[in-house]
């Protein structure tokens, strides 16, 4: 259900490179959520520095949304970045969850898979 990869690259470096290199894989960073800061602003604490990035491949998103409006609940793609056991961890939703939840033709399924493959390439490049 969740794809996870780890790296020895420092957390802040991964965050910086994610913003810089998303375009190399067909994505743009729409925004991010720094959960530690968000919760602290609500008077709550979080030990881990967890940031979720929303990334979008505009062409793939437009095509998917045109064909299946309900796919909007899975968009944009999200990448979670945090430290665990001395390594930087990147996680995202496994594409099989999305593909099992929608009724898409073969062409759209292939495009979704290709977009997901590029997302994994981005994550594994960091």
C-alpha positions as YAML, in Angstrom:
chain: A
units: angstrom
residues:
- id: 1
  name: UNK
  ca: [0.00, 0.00, 0.00]
- id: 2
  name: UNK
  ca: [2.93, 2.32, 0.59]
- id: 3
  name: UNK
  ca: [6.19, 2.49, -1.35]
- id: 4
  name: UNK
  ca: [9.17, 3.46, 0.80]
- id: 5
  name: UNK
  ca: [12.82, 4.01, 0.03]
- id: 6
  name: UNK
  ca: [15.66, 5.20, 2.23]
- id: 7
  name: UNK
  ca: [18.89, 7.10, 1.69]
- id: 8
  name: UNK
  ca: [21.88, 8.19, 3.73]
- id: 9
  name: UNK
  ca: [21.56, 11.68, 2.23]
- id: 10
  name: UNK
  ca: [20.77, 14.17, 5.02]
- id: 11
  name: UNK
  ca: [17.11, 15.12, 5.44]
- id: 12
  name: UNK
  ca: [17.54, 18.80, 4.56]
- id: 13
  name: UNK
  ca: [19.55, 17.92, 1.45]
- id: 14
  name: UNK
  ca: [16.75, 15.60, 0.27]
- id: 15
  name: UNK
  ca: [14.20, 18.34, 0.85]
- id: 16
  name: UNK
  ca: [16.26, 20.87, -1.09]
- id: 17
  name: UNK
  ca: [16.95, 18.47, -3.96]
- id: 18
  name: UNK
  ca: [13.31, 17.41, -4.17]
- id: 19
  name: UNK
  ca: [12.37, 21.01, -4.86]
- id: 20
  name: UNK
  ca: [15.22, 21.45, -7.34]
- id: 21
  name: UNK
  ca: [14.97, 18.20, -9.31]
- id: 22
  name: UNK
  ca: [11.23, 17.49, -9.54]
- id: 23
  name: UNK
  ca: [11.10, 19.10, -12.99]
- id: 24
  name: UNK
  ca: [13.74, 16.64, -14.24]
- id: 25
  name: UNK
  ca: [11.11, 13.90, -13.83]
- id: 26
  name: UNK
  ca: [8.11, 15.83, -15.15]
- id: 27
  name: UNK
  ca: [6.80, 17.14, -11.83]
- id: 28
  name: UNK
  ca: [6.34, 20.47, -10.17]
- id: 29
  name: UNK
  ca: [6.14, 20.97, -6.41]
- id: 30
  name: UNK
  ca: [2.77, 22.53, -5.65]
- id: 31
  name: UNK
  ca: [3.31, 22.85, -1.94]
- id: 32
  name: UNK
  ca: [4.47, 21.16, 1.22]
- id: 33
  name: UNK
  ca: [3.27, 20.48, 4.73]
- id: 34
  name: UNK
  ca: [5.79, 20.58, 7.57]
- id: 35
  name: UNK
  ca: [3.78, 18.61, 10.11]
- id: 36
  name: UNK
  ca: [6.11, 19.38, 13.00]
- id: 37
  name: UNK
  ca: [5.63, 23.14, 12.51]
- id: 38
  name: UNK
  ca: [1.90, 22.78, 11.84]
- id: 39
  name: UNK
  ca: [1.34, 20.83, 15.05]
- id: 40
  name: UNK
  ca: [3.57, 23.15, 17.07]
- id: 41
  name: UNK
  ca: [1.45, 26.08, 15.89]
- id: 42
  name: UNK
  ca: [-1.54, 24.24, 17.41]
- id: 43
  name: UNK
  ca: [0.24, 23.76, 20.74]
- id: 44
  name: UNK
  ca: [1.10, 20.11, 20.04]
- id: 45
  name: UNK
  ca: [4.47, 18.48, 19.65]
- id: 46
  name: UNK
  ca: [5.89, 16.04, 17.15]
- id: 47
  name: UNK
  ca: [9.32, 14.55, 17.66]
- id: 48
  name: UNK
  ca: [9.98, 13.72, 14.01]
- id: 49
  name: UNK
  ca: [10.50, 16.27, 11.27]
- id: 50
  name: UNK
  ca: [7.95, 15.01, 8.71]
- id: 51
  name: UNK
  ca: [7.27, 16.98, 5.55]
- id: 52
  name: UNK
  ca: [4.83, 15.96, 2.83]
- id: 53
  name: UNK
  ca: [5.34, 17.39, -0.64]
- id: 54
  name: UNK
  ca: [2.53, 17.63, -3.17]
- id: 55
  name: UNK
  ca: [3.91, 17.13, -6.68]
- id: 56
  name: UNK
  ca: [2.07, 17.28, -9.97]
- id: 57
  name: UNK
  ca: [2.64, 16.22, -13.55]
- id: 58
  name: UNK
  ca: [0.20, 18.69, -15.15]
- id: 59
  name: UNK
  ca: [-0.38, 16.81, -18.40]
- id: 60
  name: UNK
  ca: [-0.98, 13.48, -16.68]
- id: 61
  name: UNK
  ca: [-3.21, 15.13, -14.07]
- id: 62
  name: UNK
  ca: [-5.29, 16.91, -16.69]
- id: 63
  name: UNK
  ca: [-5.75, 13.72, -18.68]
- id: 64
  name: UNK
  ca: [-6.72, 11.64, -15.66]
- id: 65
  name: UNK
  ca: [-9.12, 14.29, -14.31]
- id: 66
  name: UNK
  ca: [-10.76, 14.66, -17.73]
- id: 67
  name: UNK
  ca: [-11.48, 10.95, -17.88]
- id: 68
  name: UNK
  ca: [-12.27, 10.12, -14.24]
- id: 69
  name: UNK
  ca: [-13.27, 12.95, -11.90]
- id: 70
  name: UNK
  ca: [-13.09, 10.68, -8.85]
- id: 71
  name: UNK
  ca: [-9.35, 10.26, -9.32]
- id: 72
  name: UNK
  ca: [-9.06, 13.73, -7.82]
- id: 73
  name: UNK
  ca: [-8.96, 12.16, -4.34]
- id: 74
  name: UNK
  ca: [-5.54, 10.72, -5.22]
- id: 75
  name: UNK
  ca: [-4.12, 13.92, -6.70]
- id: 76
  name: UNK
  ca: [-1.67, 15.53, -6.50]
- id: 77
  name: UNK
  ca: [0.97, 12.86, -5.87]
- id: 78
  name: UNK
  ca: [2.42, 13.04, -2.38]
- id: 79
  name: UNK
  ca: [5.91, 12.28, -1.15]
- id: 80
  name: UNK
  ca: [6.55, 12.08, 2.59]
- id: 81
  name: UNK
  ca: [10.10, 12.81, 3.77]
- id: 82
  name: UNK
  ca: [11.36, 12.12, 7.29]
- id: 83
  name: UNK
  ca: [14.23, 10.60, 9.27]
- id: 84
  name: UNK
  ca: [14.00, 7.16, 10.78]
- id: 85
  name: UNK
  ca: [16.70, 4.94, 12.23]
- id: 86
  name: UNK
  ca: [19.41, 7.37, 11.13]
- id: 87
  name: UNK
  ca: [18.33, 7.42, 7.48]
- id: 88
  name: UNK
  ca: [16.18, 9.72, 5.41]
- id: 89
  name: UNK
  ca: [12.97, 7.98, 4.35]
- id: 90
  name: UNK
  ca: [10.75, 8.84, 1.39]
- id: 91
  name: UNK
  ca: [7.28, 7.31, 1.09]
- id: 92
  name: UNK
  ca: [4.34, 7.52, -1.30]
- id: 93
  name: UNK
  ca: [1.10, 5.68, -2.00]
- id: 94
  name: UNK
  ca: [1.62, 2.50, -4.02]
- id: 95
  name: UNK
  ca: [0.09, 2.91, -7.48]
- id: 96
  name: UNK
  ca: [-1.77, -0.40, -7.15]
- id: 97
  name: UNK
  ca: [-4.07, 1.27, -4.60]
- id: 98
  name: UNK
  ca: [-5.04, 3.90, -7.17]
- id: 99
  name: UNK
  ca: [-5.39, 1.48, -10.06]
- id: 100
  name: UNK
  ca: [-7.53, -0.91, -7.99]
- id: 101
  name: UNK
  ca: [-9.83, 1.95, -6.99]
- id: 102
  name: UNK
  ca: [-10.62, 3.33, -10.44]
- id: 103
  name: UNK
  ca: [-12.24, 2.09, -13.61]
- id: 104
  name: UNK
  ca: [-9.78, 3.30, -16.23]
- id: 105
  name: UNK
  ca: [-9.11, 2.21, -19.77]
- id: 106
  name: UNK
  ca: [-5.76, 0.63, -20.66]
- id: 107
  name: UNK
  ca: [-4.34, 3.87, -22.08]
- id: 108
  name: UNK
  ca: [-5.03, 5.82, -18.88]
- id: 109
  name: UNK
  ca: [-3.68, 2.97, -16.73]
- id: 110
  name: UNK
  ca: [-0.45, 3.01, -18.75]
- id: 111
  name: UNK
  ca: [-0.13, 6.78, -18.35]
- id: 112
  name: UNK
  ca: [-0.75, 6.55, -14.60]
- id: 113
  name: UNK
  ca: [1.84, 3.78, -14.33]
- id: 114
  name: UNK
  ca: [4.36, 5.82, -16.33]
- id: 115
  name: UNK
  ca: [3.79, 8.86, -14.11]
- id: 116
  name: UNK
  ca: [4.21, 6.69, -11.03]
- id: 117
  name: UNK
  ca: [7.40, 5.16, -12.41]
- id: 118
  name: UNK
  ca: [8.78, 8.68, -12.86]
- id: 119
  name: UNK
  ca: [7.76, 9.53, -9.29]
- id: 120
  name: UNK
  ca: [9.74, 6.53, -8.04]
- id: 121
  name: UNK
  ca: [12.72, 7.55, -10.19]
- id: 122
  name: UNK
  ca: [12.58, 11.00, -8.58]
- id: 123
  name: UNK
  ca: [12.39, 9.53, -5.09]
- id: 124
  name: UNK
  ca: [15.23, 7.08, -5.72]
- id: 125
  name: UNK
  ca: [17.43, 9.81, -7.21]
- id: 126
  name: UNK
  ca: [17.51, 11.76, -3.97]
...
